[in-house]
């Protein structure tokens, strides 16, 4: 089943299985545990500062001497206009009032207090820290960054949600493409924040496979041997798994969040922009229902930064109605074993 292939060789791993970079869920401990299973761990750095990115990279290196992928958000920062300033104030007031009505006292940041980070600073940090694998989402890297990474021997993994996006990545020289199906949990990796592609994962994978020459990783709905084998039959060389690790020992989810996840049914798993301003798939709750049916959604990253403090306080209060719990459409019994054990079982079942 898992013969040495192009993904295994490029990423220097025995099994071409990738632990998904789930910001807020995956941890340095999860990365190290995935590496122990001879798979590729992924360190989610999202849009953190260069300093925080370096800190997490060094923490991870203390736990594993094997290669792991650093993962970043390649996003455009919208211009601050008068209309955005006004909408920010209105959205801040609405969310604070909503929180108070639900017994959560929170003071959200003003627009002036929000600090935004460019991914270019993270690129420099990743190169300086000698990370040799970089995965990214929300778009494509600029030409200068691509050349810098190539010159420093960094393998690049870009994310696509359409054939068109895959072609852009391949043409620009990205080494490996991760094909993300609509089933996948967490943020959509689409280049555009609006009008995202709605194509199902396996349909997309087969079309990208027919159009591409570079190795492909598939992400979306893989939770057992059967779903992994299905993606392999359609051309995937690597297999990215995330939702099966949500309740693992190394997951950053707290017990009340894991319980909320385990009680979800298929109608509860929705695409939402409520927490971050970009589409993400997760478990519906009161906040999602309220905000998605309102006009109070700012573009990413402003919505994401605005709601961060609310989520932090809601977690401290163990209030599942005001935290984001990202999950894919393949509901199952979420194992609380270690990441290494969960991946080992998946490998044995496939073999």
N, C-alpha and C positions, 0 to 999 in steps of 0.2 A: 504493500500500500504506500509506504513512505520511502521510496527509493531516493537516492541522492539526486536532487534536481537543481535547476538554475537558482531557485530561491535559497535552498539550503547552502549552496556554494557561495552565493553572494553575501549571505548574512552569517555564514560560518556557524550554522546550527545543524543538529542531527535531524530534527523534525521540523518541517516547514509550517509550524503553527506559531502564530503571533498573538501574544496577549495584548488586547486592545488598549490604547491609551485613553483612559476614562478619567478626565480631570475631576477631582473631588472624590473619586472612588479608588482609583489605582494609587499605589504607594510605592516607595522604594522597596519595601518588603515584598510587595506583590511582584515587582520586576525581578527581584532576586529569586523568588520562589519559582517563577516561570522559567528562569534560566536553569534552575536545578533540574527541571524536567527536560532539559536539552531543547527548549523552545526559545523564542525570542521575547524577552520582556520589553515593555514600552513605558518610558517615563513621560507622563503627561505634564508639559510645561505651559500649555495654552498660550496666554498672552502675559505671562509673568515678566517681571523685570529681569534684566541680565543678572543682577546680584542674586535674586531668589532662584533663578534657573541654575546658576553655578552651585548654590548651596545644595539644591536637590540632587544635582548630578554627582557631587562629591559624597553626599549621604549614600547614594545608590552604589557608588564604586566601593564604599566600605563594606557593602553586603555581598557583592559579586565581582568576580574578576573576569566574567564573560562579557561579550559585547551586548549592548542593549540599545534600543532606539530612543532617541530624544524626539518628542513630538511637540510641534508648535502650531499656532493658529496664524495663517497667512491672510490677514484681513486688511481691508482698507478702512481708515478712520474718517467718518463723514465730517464735512466742514461744519463748524459751529455757526449757524445763521441765527437771525432774530427769531424766526419761526421755531427753530430747534430749542432756543433758550426758553421761549414761552411754553412750549410743549413739555419741556423738562420740568419746569416749575409745576405745571398742572398735574403731570404724572406723579411727581414726588408727593404732592398734597393728596392725591387720590389714594395712593398706596399706603401712605401713613394713616389716613382715615380708615381705610379698609383694615389695616392692622389693629388699630385701636378698637374697632367694632368687634374684633375677635380676641380681645384681651392681650394684645401684643403691643407694648410700648417701644417704639423705635423712632430714632431720628435719622433719616436717610441723608446722605451727603448732598451738598449743593453741586452744581455743575463745576464751579471753580475748585472744589475740593477733590474732584476726581482726577486721578493720574492715569494717563494712557501710555502704553508702551509699544514701540515699533518692533516688529519681529527682527529687524536688521541687527539690533543689539543682541538678541538671542543667538543669531547666526554667529556673530563674533565670539560669544561666550562658548558656544558648542565647539567651534573650531579650536579655541584656546584650551578647552578642557579635553581635547583629543577624543571627542565622541565621533565614531566612524559611521554611525547610521542616523539619518535624520528623516523622520516622517512628518508630513504636514497636511493641513486641511484648510478649507475655505478659499482655495484659489491656487495660483501657481507662484513660485518664487520669481523674483526679477532676475534678469540675465546676469547682472553683476554678482548676485548671491550664488547663482548656479555655478558660475565660473570659479568663484572662491572655494566653494565646497568641493568641486571636482579637483582643483589644484591641491586640496588637502586630503584627498582620498576618501571623501565622505560619500557613502551610498545614499541616494535620495529616493524616498518613497512618497509619491504624490497620491492624492485621493481624488477619484472622479465619481460622479453620479450620473453621467451621460457619456455617450460615445464621443460627442463633441469635446467634452472636457478631457477625455482620455487622449484624444488626438493632439490637443494643445500640449499636454504633459509630455507625450512621446516626442513631439517635434522639438521641444525645448531641451531635450536631453536627459529627462528624468529616468533613473535606472529601473525602477519598479513602480507599477501602478496598482493601487489598492482600489478595487471596484466595490463601492459601497451601495448595497441595496436599500430600497426604501424601508425594508423590514428592520434595519439596524437601529439599536438603541443609541441615545445620545444625539449630538448635533449632526445635522446633515452636512456633508462635506462639500456641498455645491458651491460653485464659484460665485453665484449670485445669491443674495439674501432673500430676494423675492422670486416668485414664479419658479420655484425649484423643480427639477425633473421629478416625475412621479412614477417612473418605470420600476417594475419589480426587479429584485436583485438577480435572479437566475436568468431572466430575459435579457437584462443588461449585460450580464457576464458573457453570455453566449455571443452577443453582438460585438462587444469589445474584443473578445477573443478572435473573432473573424477579422478584425480591423487592425490588430496590434502585433508588433514583433517583440515587444518587451515582456518580461515575466509578469504575471498577474497574481495578486493576492485578492481573495474574495472575503468580504465582510458583510454580514447581514443574515441573521436567522440560524447561524450554525450553533447547535446546542447538543448534538450527539453524532454518532458515527454516520448515521444515514444522511443527515443534512450536509455533513462534511463531504461524504462521498459524492453526493449530488453535484456539489460545486466543482469537485475534481473532474467529474465526467464532462462538465461544460467548459473546461479549460483552465481552471484555477491551478496555479503552481504552489500557492501558499494560502493559508486559511487563518483569518483573524477572528478571534473569539473574545467577547466581552461580557455579555449578559450572564453566561454560565459562571462567571467569577464574581458576580455582584455580592453574594453572601459569603464569600470565602473568608478564611481566617484573616487574610491580609487586606481585605476590603476596608475602606475608610467609612463605609456606611455604618451607622449606629444600629443597635438592636431594634429600636422602634421603626427605623426605616426599612430594615430587612423584613420585619413582620408586615409592614404596610405593602411591601413588594410582593410577598408571598400570598397575600390575600387578594391581589389584583386579578381581574379576569380580562378576557380579550377586549371588552368594550372600554376598559379603563386605559388602554395603551393608546396614546394620541400624539399627534404632532402639535407642537405649541411654540409660540414665540414669546410667551408671557414672561419668562424669567430672564432671558438673555437678549431678545430682539432678533434672534436667528432661530430658524426652525430646528427643533430637537424633539426626539421621541422619548416619552416617559409616561409615568403613571399619573393620571389625571387626579387633581385634588381641587379644593375650594379656590385657591389662588388662580390656578390655571383656568377654571371655568369662568371666574369673574373677569380676569384681565383679557382673556381671548375674546370675550363678548363686549369689550369696551374699546375706546379709542386711545387707551393709555399704554401704548407700546412704543418705546423709543427704538431707533436703529441700534444695532450692535456697534460698539461695545457699551453704549451709554445705558441701555436697559440692564445689561449684565452688572455693570458697576453699581447702578442705583439699587438693585434688589439684593446685592451681596450681604449687606448688614441685616436685612430682614431675614434672610435664610440662616444666617449665623445665629441670630437670637431664637428663631423658631426651632433650630436644632437643639439649642440649650434647653428649651422648654419642652422638647420632644413633641412638637406640634407638626404632624405629617402633612397638614393642609397648607403649609407655607414653606415647604422645602422642595427642591427639584430632585426627583428620583428617576433618573434616566434608565430606560429598559427597552429592549427590542420586542418584536411581536411574538417571538417564540417563547411562550410561557412554559415553565417546567418547574420541577421541584428544585429550588435553588440550594445547592449543596453548601454546607458550612465547613467542609474540609479545607485543607490548605490548597492554594493555587497549584502547587506541584502535584498533589494527589488528584485534583480534578483533571488536570491536563494528562497525567499518566493514565487515568482511567479512559479518557477519550482516545488516547493513542492505542491502548490495548484493545478497546472495542473496535477501532478501525482495523487493526491488524487481524 
